[in-house]
């Protein structure tokens, strides 16, 4: 199965999505959205988050139903649906349906942001670079939301070759975001690029060493506080190149860390669970 970030999607989604409605509501509602975002990211009980998020998804659906919905609202819907589908839904069919909604909202967000970011999924690939060069920093948030929605879709449609064919296009978008995107998202973008470059071994066209460089940059940018980067580094790179020493070192580092870090507690709690599972299966893998 295609290894695309599950935990990493949460930071892209929750970190930006829940605050995304603040631009279209009153300041009081905006404060509520921001406080809700902080509360979720600092929650150490993933099950509580799993049970609570559907209500917020319905709220975003109601806001996004407006034909003139802003890029902030549509992007919030894309990011949160992506997170919920990839991380919190066990049923593959249901996850695929929710991820398709995430991708749809992401595409709408990109179009709402302006012509440069609209319909990028259908632009002939040779023309994509020139189109991306015209995307301005003010449009980066919508572009990031579209990328998150597309990644969730590919993650839940890993047996669909048409979906997999979009990966080079998504990678091009992520590379542009490293130039124009919000610095707060740079760690997540680097982690995504690390995963994309380690989907295949070098013998089959992958670029695992480039992927390693992206993971190391993500660790640097997050100050090592985002333990999901360590887990994805171990799963995507160390397992690909059969580096047991690096694999175990990264996972033990994740498990030894204090998961309670401002803005990362939920992610880290999920990451430590996955780290334990990966370590437990290491003897069978290597």
Phi, psi and omega in degrees: 000142180301130182265091175246150190303126171266301181296319182299330179297330182297317182293324177294323183279301187289325182296327182251330189292313187291335175273353186291336182279350187295335183283347184242006179237183177292166180297327179295316178294323178296318177298320179298316180298316180296319179294323179295319177302311181298317181297319181292313182295336180261011180275133179258013179240090182302329181293323176298319178295317179304317183285336186270330189297325182305325179297321180288327176299318179296321177299315179295322176302317182294321179289322182284346179293340177294124180302336180259023180304142185283162174303327180296315180293312182295322177294321177299316179297317180299314184291317184287321176297322178298313180298314183295318182295315187281322188262322193250355181250120184276328183287119185300320181294316179294319178299319180296320179295316180293322178292326176296324176293321177300316181295320179296315178297321179297319178295321177294320178300316180297318179291323179294337182281343178140167183300326184296330183256002184274138175059033179296334181291342181249357178292131177308136188305321179299338181265354187295317183300317180295322178294316181295329178297338181271354180285130183265160178306326180295340181262359186295324181299316179293321179296320178296318178299319178297320179295318179298315178298319180293320178297319178297321179297314179297319180301323183264000177232044187291349176262008181257109184294332177294321176295316180297330180293344179278352185300317177299325178293317178296320179298320178297320178297315181297321179295323177294325179294332176297335182272317189247354188281172177295126179305332180294337180267355189297324178298315179295317180298316178297321178296316176302314181295326175299317180294314182298325182278353179244020178290333181227151174292163182302325182296338180251019175099000177285169179231067186300325181289327173294321176299318178300318180298321178295317179298316180297324177293320178298319178298317179298314185292330180265004180062023181073005182282333179272098185290342179296331178295319177299318181292316179294324177301314180294313185290314189275318183264304187299321178289324180298318183264007178055049176258088184295321182298313179295316180306306183292324180297315180297316183290322177293325176298318179296318182288331182280343184282155174283117183290342184276089177234136183307121178085356184231000189301314179298312181301317183290324177298315177294319181296318181294326176297316180292325178299317178299317181294319180293319177296320181296331182263002187296320181298326178286329184279314186270000000 
